[in-house]
Amino acid sequence: MTDHAFRRPGPGALFGSILLAALAVAAPAAFSSCSAGKGGAERAAGDTNAAETPGAPMEGLAARKGGIQSKVFTDVMLSPAARMQAEKFNCICGCNLRLAECICEQTPGSIDMKQHLQSLVDAKLSPREIEEGMVAKYGGAVIP
C-alpha cells in the first residue's frame, strides 16, 4: 500500500464534516412547519395557504414560514388545464409576463384574470371559446 492511504484529514475536511453535521441537524427543524406535501386533514388548522380548490387565492411561502419577509405575494391556484391555458395569455398589468408567471396585485390583474380563466376552464369551454372569453373581458392585449 502507499502512504497516502493513511494520511490524516486536513483542516478543510474537518470543517466540511462539522458543517455537514450542523446542516443535518438544522434542516429538519427549519422545514418542520412547512405544509408542502401535506394534504387535507394533515395541514395545520391555521394554515392560510391551504387553498384546496383551483381558483382560490393562496399566500406565498414566506408568510407561512414566519421568517423575515419584504413582501407577501398572493396568487391563484390553477388547475393543470387552466395553467396550460394561462401560458397562452399575457397579463394586462403591464409587466410583459405570461399570465401563468405574473403575481401582480393590480386590479384588473393576474388574480382577476386567473380566477376568470379558471371559471372558463371549469365550464368546460374549448380553447377557442376560452380565448374569446378572455379577449371579451380583458381586451386584445391578452393575446401575445
DSSP file (Angstrom, degrees, kcal/mol; ACC not computed):
  #  RESIDUE AA STRUCTURE BP1 BP2  ACC     N-H-->O    O-->H-N    N-H-->O    O-->H-N    TCO  KAPPA ALPHA  PHI   PSI    X-CA   Y-CA   Z-CA
    1    1 A M              0   0    0      0, 0.0     2,-0.2     0, 0.0     0, 0.0   0.000 360.0 360.0 360.0 158.9    0.0    0.0    0.0
    2    2 A T    >   -     0   0    0      1,-0.1     3,-1.0     0, 0.0     4,-0.2  -0.554 360.0-116.8 -95.3 162.9    1.0    3.6   -0.5
    3    3 A D  G >  S+     0   0    0      1,-0.2     3,-1.8    -2,-0.2    -1,-0.1   0.802 106.2  69.1 -68.4 -30.3    1.5    6.2    2.3
    4    4 A H  G >  S+     0   0    0      1,-0.3     3,-0.9     2,-0.2    -1,-0.2   0.679  85.7  69.6 -68.1 -14.5   -1.3    8.5    1.0
    5    5 A A  G <  S+     0   0    0     -3,-1.0    -1,-0.3     1,-0.2    -2,-0.2   0.709 104.0  42.2 -72.5 -18.8   -3.9    5.9    2.1
    6    6 A F  G <  S+     0   0    0     -3,-1.8    -1,-0.2    -4,-0.2    -2,-0.2   0.154  82.7 130.5-115.8  18.6   -3.2    6.6    5.7
    7    7 A R    <   -     0   0    0     -3,-0.9     3,-0.1     1,-0.1    -3,-0.0  -0.405  60.6-113.3 -72.2 149.6   -2.9   10.4    5.8
    8    8 A R        -     0   0    0      1,-0.1    -1,-0.1    -2,-0.1     2,-0.1  -0.552  38.0-100.5 -77.9 145.7   -4.8   12.4    8.4
    9    9 A P        -     0   0    0      0, 0.0    -1,-0.1     0, 0.0     0, 0.0  -0.395  39.4-123.1 -66.9 145.6   -7.6   14.6    7.1
   10   10 A G     >  -     0   0    0      1,-0.1     4,-1.6    -2,-0.1     3,-0.4  -0.183  31.0 -92.0 -80.3 177.0   -6.6   18.3    6.8
   11   11 A P  H  > S+     0   0    0      0, 0.0     4,-2.4     0, 0.0     5,-0.2   0.806 123.7  59.1 -62.9 -30.1   -8.4   21.2    8.4
   12   12 A G  H  > S+     0   0    0      1,-0.2     4,-2.3     2,-0.2     5,-0.2   0.896 104.9  48.8 -66.0 -39.5  -10.7   21.7    5.4
   13   13 A A  H  > S+     0   0    0     -3,-0.4     4,-2.0     2,-0.2    -1,-0.2   0.882 111.4  50.2 -67.1 -37.4  -12.0   18.2    5.7
   14   14 A L  H  X S+     0   0    0     -4,-1.6     4,-2.2     2,-0.2    -2,-0.2   0.922 111.1  48.2 -66.5 -44.5  -12.7   18.7    9.4
   15   15 A F  H  X S+     0   0    0     -4,-2.4     4,-2.6     1,-0.2    -2,-0.2   0.916 111.2  51.2 -61.5 -43.1  -14.5   22.0    8.7
   16   16 A G  H  X S+     0   0    0     -4,-2.3     4,-2.4     1,-0.2    -1,-0.2   0.884 109.5  50.2 -61.8 -39.3  -16.6   20.3    6.0
   17   17 A S  H  X S+     0   0    0     -4,-2.0     4,-2.1     2,-0.2    -1,-0.2   0.905 111.6  47.5 -66.2 -41.5  -17.6   17.5    8.3
   18   18 A I  H  X S+     0   0    0     -4,-2.2     4,-2.3     2,-0.2    -2,-0.2   0.916 112.7  49.3 -65.9 -42.7  -18.7   19.9   11.0
   19   19 A L  H  X S+     0   0    0     -4,-2.6     4,-2.3     1,-0.2    -2,-0.2   0.911 110.9  49.8 -62.5 -43.4  -20.7   22.0    8.5
   20   20 A L  H  X S+     0   0    0     -4,-2.4     4,-2.1     1,-0.2    -1,-0.2   0.900 110.9  49.6 -62.6 -41.4  -22.4   18.9    7.1
   21   21 A A  H  X S+     0   0    0     -4,-2.1     4,-1.6     2,-0.2    -2,-0.2   0.902 110.3  50.8 -64.7 -40.7  -23.3   17.7   10.6
   22   22 A A  H  X S+     0   0    0     -4,-2.3     4,-2.4     1,-0.2    -2,-0.2   0.900 111.1  48.2 -64.6 -40.6  -24.7   21.1   11.5
   23   23 A L  H  X S+     0   0    0     -4,-2.3     4,-2.6     1,-0.2    -1,-0.2   0.884 108.1  54.7 -66.2 -38.2  -26.8   21.2    8.4
   24   24 A A  H  < S+     0   0    0     -4,-2.1    -1,-0.2     1,-0.2    -2,-0.2   0.848 113.4  42.4 -64.4 -33.2  -28.1   17.7    9.0
   25   25 A V  H  X S+     0   0    0     -4,-1.6     4,-0.6    -5,-0.1    -2,-0.2   0.879 119.3  42.5 -79.0 -39.2  -29.3   18.7   12.5
   26   26 A A  H  X S+     0   0    0     -4,-2.4     4,-2.1     1,-0.2    -2,-0.2   0.807  99.2  70.8 -80.6 -31.0  -30.8   22.1   11.4
   27   27 A A  H  X S+     0   0    0     -4,-2.6     4,-1.6     1,-0.2    -1,-0.2   0.906  97.0  48.1 -59.4 -48.0  -32.5   21.1    8.2
   28   28 A P  H  4 S+     0   0    0      0, 0.0     4,-0.5     0, 0.0    -1,-0.2   0.893 113.5  49.0 -61.6 -36.4  -35.4   19.1    9.7
   29   29 A A  H >< S+     0   0    0     -4,-0.6     3,-0.6     1,-0.2     4,-0.4   0.872 108.3  54.1 -68.7 -36.0  -36.1   21.8   12.2
   30   30 A A  H 3< S+     0   0    0     -4,-2.1     3,-0.3     1,-0.2    -1,-0.2   0.828 117.4  35.3 -67.6 -31.9  -36.2   24.5    9.5
   31   31 A F  T >< S+     0   0    0     -4,-1.6     3,-0.9    -5,-0.2    -1,-0.2   0.330  87.5  97.7-106.1   7.1  -38.7   22.7    7.4
   32   32 A S  T <  S+     0   0    0     -3,-0.6    -1,-0.2    -4,-0.5    -2,-0.1   0.805  86.0  48.2 -68.1 -27.5  -40.9   21.2   10.2
   33   33 A S  T 3  S+     0   0    0     -4,-0.4     2,-0.3    -3,-0.3    -1,-0.2   0.544  86.7 107.0 -88.8  -6.2  -43.5   23.9   10.0
   34   34 A C    <   -     0   0    0     -3,-0.9    -3,-0.0     1,-0.1    31,-0.0  -0.554  54.4-161.1 -74.6 132.1  -43.8   23.8    6.2
   35   35 A S    >   +     0   0    0     -2,-0.3     3,-2.1     2,-0.1    -1,-0.1   0.301  44.2 133.1 -96.5   9.7  -47.0   22.2    5.0
   36   36 A A  T 3  S+     0   0    0      1,-0.3     3,-0.1     3,-0.0    -2,-0.0  -0.389  74.9  18.2 -61.7 133.7  -45.7   21.4    1.5
   37   37 A G  T 3  S+     0   0    0      1,-0.3     2,-0.3    -2,-0.1    -1,-0.3   0.291  99.7 113.1  89.3  -9.9  -46.6   17.9    0.5
   38   38 A K    <   -     0   0    0     -3,-2.1     2,-0.3     4,-0.0    -1,-0.3  -0.720  49.8-159.9 -93.8 146.5  -49.3   17.5    3.2
   39   39 A G    >   -     0   0    0     -2,-0.3     3,-2.2    -3,-0.1     4,-0.2  -0.924  40.7 -32.7-128.0 152.5  -52.9   17.2    2.1
   40   40 A G  G >  S+     0   0    0     -2,-0.3     3,-1.5     1,-0.3    -2,-0.0  -0.152 127.8  11.4  52.6-120.1  -56.3   17.7    3.6
   41   41 A A  G 3  S+     0   0    0      1,-0.3    -1,-0.3     4,-0.0     4,-0.1   0.649 118.8  70.8 -68.8 -16.8  -56.5   16.9    7.3
   42   42 A E  G <  S+     0   0    0     -3,-2.2    -1,-0.3     2,-0.1    -2,-0.2   0.708  79.5  95.5 -73.9 -18.5  -52.7   16.7    7.7
   43   43 A R  S <  S-     0   0    0     -3,-1.5    -4,-0.0    -4,-0.2     2,-0.0  -0.366  90.2 -96.3 -71.6 152.1  -52.4   20.5    7.2
   44   44 A A    >   -     0   0    0    -11,-0.1     3,-1.6     1,-0.1    -1,-0.1  -0.370  30.1-121.0 -66.2 147.6  -52.2   22.7   10.3
   45   45 A A  T 3  S+     0   0    0      1,-0.3    -1,-0.1    -3,-0.1    -2,-0.1   0.837 111.3  45.8 -61.6 -34.7  -55.6   24.2   11.3
   46   46 A G  T 3  S+     0   0    0      3,-0.0     2,-0.9     2,-0.0    -1,-0.3   0.248  77.8 129.2 -93.1  13.7  -54.3   27.8   11.0
   47   47 A D    X   -     0   0    0     -3,-1.6     3,-1.0     1,-0.2    -4,-0.0  -0.574  33.4-176.9 -76.1 106.3  -52.6   27.3    7.6
   48   48 A T  T 3  S+     0   0    0     -2,-0.9    11,-0.3     1,-0.2    -1,-0.2   0.569  77.8  66.3 -78.5  -7.7  -53.9   30.1    5.4
   49   49 A N  T 3   +     0   0    0      1,-0.2     2,-1.3     9,-0.2    -1,-0.2   0.277  68.1 106.1 -94.8  10.7  -52.0   28.7    2.5
   50   50 A A    <   +     0   0    0     -3,-1.0     2,-0.6    -6,-0.1    -1,-0.2  -0.320  44.4 170.8 -91.1  53.8  -54.1   25.6    2.3
   51   51 A A        -     0   0    0     -2,-1.3     7,-0.1     1,-0.2     4,-0.1  -0.531   7.0-179.6 -66.4 113.7  -56.1   26.5   -0.9
   52   52 A E        +     0   0    0     -2,-0.6    -1,-0.2     2,-0.1    -3,-0.0   0.729  57.5  58.6 -90.4 -24.6  -57.8   23.3   -1.7
   53   53 A T  S >  S-     0   0    0     26,-0.0     3,-1.7     1,-0.0    24,-0.3  -0.866  87.7-108.2-114.6 141.1  -59.7   24.4   -4.8
   54   54 A P  T 3  S+     0   0    0      0, 0.0    24,-0.3     0, 0.0    -2,-0.1  -0.349 105.3  33.9 -60.1 142.6  -58.4   25.7   -8.0
   55   55 A G  T 3  S+     0   0    0     22,-4.3    23,-0.1     1,-0.3    64,-0.1   0.278  88.7 121.3  93.9  -9.9  -59.2   29.4   -8.5
   56   56 A A    <   -     0   0    0     -3,-1.7    21,-1.8    21,-0.4    -1,-0.3  -0.700  68.2-113.1 -88.0 137.2  -58.8   30.2   -4.7
   57   57 A P  E     -A   76   0A   0      0, 0.0     2,-0.3     0, 0.0    19,-0.2  -0.347  35.3-172.1 -65.0 148.4  -56.2   32.7   -3.7
   58   58 A M  E     -A   75   0A   0     17,-3.2    17,-2.7    -7,-0.1    -9,-0.2  -0.992  18.4-123.8-140.4 148.0  -53.3   31.5   -1.7
   59   59 A E  E     -A   74   0A   0     -2,-0.3    15,-0.2   -11,-0.3    -8,-0.1  -0.441  35.2 -95.6 -87.8 164.3  -50.4   33.3    0.0
   60   60 A G    >>  -     0   0    0     13,-1.7     3,-0.9    -2,-0.1     4,-0.9  -0.216  33.3-103.6 -76.8 168.2  -46.7   32.8   -0.6
   61   61 A L  H 3> S+     0   0    0      1,-0.2     4,-1.7     2,-0.2     3,-0.3   0.798 114.2  67.9 -61.0 -33.3  -44.4   30.5    1.3
   62   62 A A  H 3>>S+     0   0    0      1,-0.2     4,-0.9     2,-0.2     5,-0.6   0.855  97.6  53.2 -60.1 -35.1  -42.8   33.5    3.1
   63   63 A A  H <45S+     0   0    0     -3,-0.9     3,-0.3     1,-0.2    -1,-0.2   0.878 110.7  45.2 -68.3 -37.0  -46.0   34.1    5.0
   64   64 A R  H  <5S+     0   0    0     -4,-0.9    -1,-0.2    -3,-0.3    -2,-0.2   0.746 106.0  60.1 -81.1 -22.1  -46.3   30.6    6.3
   65   65 A K  H  <5S-     0   0    0     -4,-1.7    -1,-0.2     1,-0.1    -2,-0.2   0.734  94.0-139.2 -78.7 -21.6  -42.6   30.3    7.3
   66   66 A G  T  <5 +     0   0    0     -4,-0.9    -3,-0.1    -3,-0.3    -4,-0.1   0.658  56.8 130.8  74.7  14.9  -42.8   33.1    9.8
   67   67 A G  S   <S-     0   0    0     -5,-0.6     2,-0.3     1,-0.2    -1,-0.2  -0.164  70.7 -63.8 -89.2-174.2  -39.4   34.5    8.7
   68   68 A I        +     0   0    0     -3,-0.1     2,-0.4    -2,-0.0    -1,-0.2  -0.553  62.7 178.8 -71.1 133.7  -38.3   37.9    7.7
   69   69 A Q        -     0   0    0     -2,-0.3     3,-0.1     1,-0.1    -1,-0.0  -0.994  34.2-162.9-141.6 145.5  -40.1   39.0    4.6
   70   70 A S  S    S+     0   0    0     -2,-0.4     2,-0.3     1,-0.4    -1,-0.1   0.718  84.0   3.3 -96.1 -25.5  -40.1   42.0    2.4
   71   71 A K        -     0   0    0      2,-0.0     2,-0.6     0, 0.0    -1,-0.4  -0.947  58.9-143.7-161.4 136.6  -43.4   41.2    0.7
   72   72 A V        -     0   0    0     -2,-0.3     2,-0.3    -3,-0.1    -3,-0.0  -0.913  25.3-152.6-100.9 125.8  -46.0   38.5    0.8
   73   73 A F        -     0   0    0     -2,-0.6   -13,-1.7    32,-0.0     2,-0.4  -0.698   2.5-149.4 -99.5 153.7  -47.4   37.7   -2.6
   74   74 A T  E     +A   59   0A   0     29,-0.4     2,-0.3    -2,-0.3   -15,-0.2  -0.965  21.0 171.2-119.4 136.7  -50.8   36.3   -3.3
   75   75 A D  E     -A   58   0A   0    -17,-2.7   -17,-3.2    -2,-0.4     2,-0.5  -0.883  31.6-113.5-138.1 169.8  -51.5   34.0   -6.3
   76   76 A V  E     -A   57   0A   0     -2,-0.3     2,-0.6   -19,-0.2   -20,-0.0  -0.916  26.0-128.5-108.8 129.4  -54.4   31.9   -7.6
   77   77 A M        -     0   0    0    -21,-1.8   -22,-4.3    -2,-0.5   -21,-0.4  -0.681  30.9-161.7 -78.4 118.0  -54.0   28.1   -7.6
   78   78 A L        -     0   0    0     -2,-0.6    37,-0.1   -24,-0.3    36,-0.0  -0.735  18.8-115.3-101.5 149.0  -54.9   27.0  -11.1
   79   79 A S     >  -     0   0    0     -2,-0.3     4,-2.7     1,-0.1     5,-0.2  -0.348  38.9-103.0 -68.5 161.9  -55.9   23.5  -12.2
   80   80 A P  H  > S+     0   0    0      0, 0.0     4,-1.9     0, 0.0     5,-0.1   0.889 124.0  50.5 -56.2 -39.6  -53.4   21.9  -14.7
   81   81 A A  H  > S+     0   0    0      1,-0.2     4,-1.7     2,-0.2     5,-0.1   0.906 112.7  45.5 -65.7 -41.3  -55.7   22.6  -17.6
   82   82 A A  H  > S+     0   0    0      2,-0.2     4,-2.5     1,-0.2    -1,-0.2   0.861 109.0  56.4 -70.0 -35.2  -56.1   26.3  -16.6
   83   83 A R  H  X S+     0   0    0     -4,-2.7     4,-1.0     2,-0.2    -2,-0.2   0.899 106.8  50.1 -62.4 -40.1  -52.3   26.5  -16.0
   84   84 A M  H  < S+     0   0    0     -4,-1.9     3,-0.5    -5,-0.2     4,-0.3   0.908 112.4  46.8 -64.2 -41.2  -51.8   25.3  -19.6
   85   85 A Q  H >< S+     0   0    0     -4,-1.7     3,-1.8     1,-0.2     4,-0.2   0.862 104.0  62.2 -67.7 -35.1  -54.2   27.9  -20.9
   86   86 A A  H >< S+     0   0    0     -4,-2.5     3,-1.1     1,-0.3    14,-1.0   0.766  93.5  64.2 -63.5 -25.3  -52.6   30.7  -18.8
   87   87 A E  T 3< S+     0   0    0     -4,-1.0    -1,-0.3    -3,-0.5    -2,-0.2   0.694  96.9  58.6 -68.7 -17.7  -49.4   30.2  -20.7
   88   88 A K  T <  S+     0   0    0     -3,-1.8     2,-0.3    -4,-0.3    -1,-0.2   0.492 100.4  66.2 -90.4  -4.4  -51.2   31.4  -23.8
   89   89 A F  S <  S-     0   0    0     -3,-1.1    10,-3.1    -4,-0.2    11,-0.4  -0.882  70.7-133.0-124.0 150.3  -52.2   34.8  -22.4
   90   90 A N  B     -B   98   0B   0     52,-2.9     2,-0.3    -2,-0.3     8,-0.2  -0.711  29.3-115.8 -90.4 148.3  -50.4   38.0  -21.3
   91   91 A C    >   -     0   0    0      6,-2.1     3,-0.6    -2,-0.3     5,-0.4  -0.625  17.6-140.9 -77.1 146.3  -51.2   39.7  -18.0
   92   92 A I  T 3  S+     0   0    0     -2,-0.3    -1,-0.1     1,-0.2    50,-0.1   0.307  81.1  94.4 -93.6  10.2  -52.7   43.1  -18.6
   93   93 A C  T 3  S-     0   0    0      4,-0.1    -1,-0.2    13,-0.1    14,-0.1   0.679 101.6-110.1 -74.9 -15.8  -50.9   44.7  -15.7
   94   94 A G  S <  S+     0   0    0     -3,-0.6    -2,-0.1     3,-0.1    -1,-0.1   0.521  86.1 118.5 101.1   7.2  -48.1   45.9  -18.0
   95   95 A C  S    S-     0   0    0      2,-0.1     3,-0.1    -4,-0.1    -3,-0.1   0.602  73.7-130.4 -82.0 -11.3  -45.3   43.5  -16.7
   96   96 A N        +     0   0    0     -5,-0.4     2,-0.3     1,-0.3    -4,-0.1   0.717  64.8 128.5  65.6  23.5  -44.9   41.8  -20.1
   97   97 A L        -     0   0    0     -6,-0.1    -6,-2.1     1,-0.1    -1,-0.3  -0.709  67.1-100.9-102.4 158.3  -45.2   38.4  -18.4
   98   98 A R  B >>  -B   90   0B   0     -2,-0.3     4,-1.7    -8,-0.2     3,-1.2  -0.436  37.0-112.0 -69.0 153.9  -47.4   35.5  -19.3
   99   99 A L  T 34 S+     0   0    0    -10,-3.1   -12,-0.2   -13,-0.7    -9,-0.1   0.849 116.6  59.4 -58.2 -36.4  -50.4   35.2  -17.1
  100  100 A A  T 34 S+     0   0    0    -14,-1.0    -1,-0.3   -11,-0.4   -13,-0.1   0.790 112.3  39.6 -63.9 -27.3  -49.1   31.9  -15.6
  101  101 A E  T <4 S+     0   0    0     -3,-1.2    -1,-0.2   -15,-0.2    -2,-0.2   0.738  93.8  95.4 -94.7 -26.2  -46.0   33.7  -14.4
  102  102 A C     <  +     0   0    0     -4,-1.7     7,-0.0     1,-0.1    -6,-0.0  -0.423  38.0 175.2 -75.6 138.9  -47.4   37.1  -13.2
  103  103 A I        +     0   0    0     -2,-0.1   -29,-0.4   -28,-0.1    -1,-0.1  -0.111  28.0 150.7-129.0  35.2  -48.3   37.6   -9.5
  104  104 A C        -     0   0    0      1,-0.1     7,-0.4   -31,-0.1     5,-0.1  -0.133  43.3-144.5 -65.1 164.3  -49.2   41.3   -9.6
  105  105 A E        +     0   0    0      5,-0.1    -1,-0.1     4,-0.1     4,-0.1   0.150  56.1 124.6-115.6  16.6  -51.7   42.8   -7.3
  106  106 A Q        -     0   0    0      2,-0.1     6,-0.4     1,-0.0     5,-0.3  -0.372  65.2-102.9 -75.6 157.3  -53.3   45.3   -9.7
  107  107 A T  S    S+     0   0    0      1,-0.3     2,-0.1     2,-0.1    -2,-0.0  -0.985 114.4  24.3-123.7 120.2  -57.0   45.3  -10.4
  108  108 A P  S    S+     0   0    0      0, 0.0    -1,-0.3     0, 0.0     2,-0.2   0.613 109.5 111.5 -74.4 147.5  -57.6   44.1  -13.0
  109  109 A G  S  > S-     0   0    0     -3,-0.1     4,-2.7    -2,-0.1     5,-0.2  -0.729  81.1 -44.8-157.7-155.0  -54.5   42.0  -13.0
  110  110 A S  H  > S+     0   0    0     -2,-0.2     4,-2.9     1,-0.2     5,-0.2   0.837 127.2  53.8 -63.9 -35.1  -53.3   38.4  -12.7
  111  111 A I  H  > S+     0   0    0     -7,-0.4     4,-2.2    -5,-0.3    -1,-0.2   0.963 114.1  40.9 -65.3 -50.1  -55.6   37.5   -9.8
  112  112 A D  H  > S+     0   0    0     -6,-0.4     4,-2.3     1,-0.2    -2,-0.2   0.923 117.7  48.8 -60.7 -44.2  -58.8   38.6  -11.5
  113  113 A M  H  X S+     0   0    0     -4,-2.7     4,-2.8     1,-0.2    -2,-0.2   0.908 111.4  48.3 -65.6 -42.3  -57.6   37.1  -14.8
  114  114 A K  H  X S+     0   0    0     -4,-2.9     4,-2.7    -5,-0.2    -1,-0.2   0.895 111.6  50.1 -66.8 -39.3  -56.6   33.7  -13.3
  115  115 A Q  H  X S+     0   0    0     -4,-2.2     4,-1.9    -5,-0.2    -1,-0.2   0.916 113.5  46.0 -64.1 -41.4  -59.9   33.4  -11.5
  116  116 A H  H  X S+     0   0    0     -4,-2.3     4,-2.0     2,-0.2    -2,-0.2   0.919 112.6  50.3 -66.1 -43.2  -61.8   34.2  -14.7
  117  117 A L  H  X S+     0   0    0     -4,-2.8     4,-2.4     1,-0.2    -2,-0.2   0.914 109.2  51.5 -61.0 -43.4  -59.7   31.8  -16.7
  118  118 A Q  H  X S+     0   0    0     -4,-2.7     4,-2.7     1,-0.2    -1,-0.2   0.887 108.3  51.9 -62.1 -37.9  -60.3   29.1  -14.1
  119  119 A S  H  X S+     0   0    0     -4,-1.9     4,-1.3     2,-0.2    -1,-0.2   0.875 109.5  49.8 -67.3 -35.4  -64.1   29.7  -14.3
  120  120 A L  H  <>S+     0   0    0     -4,-2.0     5,-1.6     2,-0.2    -2,-0.2   0.904 113.0  46.2 -67.4 -40.6  -63.9   29.3  -18.1
  121  121 A V  H ><5S+     0   0    0     -4,-2.4     3,-1.8     1,-0.2    -2,-0.2   0.904 110.1  53.8 -67.0 -41.3  -61.9   26.1  -17.8
  122  122 A D  H 3<5S+     0   0    0     -4,-2.7    -1,-0.2     1,-0.3    -2,-0.2   0.805 101.0  60.3 -63.0 -28.8  -64.4   24.8  -15.2
  123  123 A A  T 3<5S-     0   0    0     -4,-1.3    -1,-0.3    -5,-0.2    -2,-0.2   0.427 114.3-121.6 -78.3   2.0  -67.2   25.5  -17.6
  124  124 A K  T < 5 +     0   0    0     -3,-1.8    -3,-0.2     1,-0.2     2,-0.1   0.853  51.5 167.6  61.0  38.9  -65.5   23.0  -20.0
  125  125 A L      < -     0   0    0     -5,-1.6    -1,-0.2     1,-0.1    -2,-0.0  -0.462  38.6-106.0 -78.6 156.0  -65.2   25.6  -22.8
  126  126 A S     >  -     0   0    0     -2,-0.1     4,-2.5     1,-0.1     5,-0.2  -0.348  33.6-104.6 -73.8 162.0  -63.0   24.8  -25.8
  127  127 A P  H  > S+     0   0    0      0, 0.0     4,-2.3     0, 0.0     5,-0.1   0.872 124.0  52.1 -55.9 -36.9  -59.6   26.6  -26.1
  128  128 A R  H  > S+     0   0    0      2,-0.2     4,-2.3     1,-0.2     5,-0.1   0.920 110.3  47.2 -65.0 -44.0  -61.1   28.9  -28.8
  129  129 A E  H  > S+     0   0    0      2,-0.2     4,-2.3     1,-0.2    -1,-0.2   0.857 110.8  52.8 -66.7 -34.7  -64.0   29.8  -26.5
  130  130 A I  H  X S+     0   0    0     -4,-2.5     4,-2.4     2,-0.2    -2,-0.2   0.931 109.5  48.5 -64.8 -44.8  -61.6   30.4  -23.6
  131  131 A E  H  X S+     0   0    0     -4,-2.3     4,-2.5     1,-0.2     5,-0.2   0.920 111.9  49.1 -60.5 -44.0  -59.6   32.8  -25.8
  132  132 A E  H  X S+     0   0    0     -4,-2.3     4,-2.5     1,-0.2    -1,-0.2   0.895 111.1  50.5 -62.5 -40.2  -62.8   34.6  -26.9
  133  133 A G  H  X S+     0   0    0     -4,-2.3     4,-1.6     2,-0.2    -2,-0.2   0.878 111.5  47.1 -66.2 -38.8  -63.9   34.9  -23.3
  134  134 A M  H  X S+     0   0    0     -4,-2.4     4,-2.9     2,-0.2     5,-0.4   0.911 114.5  46.3 -69.2 -42.1  -60.6   36.3  -22.1
  135  135 A V  H  X S+     0   0    0     -4,-2.5     4,-2.1     1,-0.2    -2,-0.2   0.895 110.3  54.2 -66.5 -39.4  -60.5   38.8  -25.0
  136  136 A A  H  < S+     0   0    0     -4,-2.5    -1,-0.2    -5,-0.2    -2,-0.2   0.882 118.8  33.9 -61.8 -38.6  -64.1   39.8  -24.4
  137  137 A K  H  < S+     0   0    0     -4,-1.6    -2,-0.2    -5,-0.1    -1,-0.2   0.877 134.6  21.4 -85.8 -39.6  -63.4   40.6  -20.8
  138  138 A Y  H  < S-     0   0    0     -4,-2.9     3,-0.3     1,-0.2    -3,-0.2   0.488 103.4-119.7-114.0  -5.2  -59.8   42.0  -20.9
  139  139 A G    ><  -     0   0    0     -4,-2.1     3,-1.5    -5,-0.4    -1,-0.2  -0.162  43.7 -56.0  91.6 173.4  -59.3   43.1  -24.5
  140  140 A G  G >  S+     0   0    0      1,-0.3     3,-1.5     2,-0.2    -1,-0.2   0.603 115.1  83.3 -68.8 -12.8  -56.9   42.1  -27.2
  141  141 A A  G 3  S+     0   0    0     -3,-0.3    -1,-0.3     1,-0.3    -2,-0.1   0.671  78.1  69.6 -66.3 -15.5  -53.8   42.9  -25.1
  142  142 A V  G <  S+     0   0    0     -3,-1.5   -52,-2.9   -53,-0.1    -1,-0.3   0.729  82.4  83.4 -75.2 -19.6  -54.1   39.4  -23.5
  143  143 A I    <         0   0    0     -3,-1.5   -54,-0.1   -54,-0.2   -55,-0.0  -0.731 360.0 360.0 -86.0 124.5  -53.1   37.8  -26.8
  144  144 A P              0   0    0      0, 0.0    -1,-0.1     0, 0.0   -55,-0.1   0.522 360.0 360.0 -66.9 360.0  -49.3   37.7  -27.2
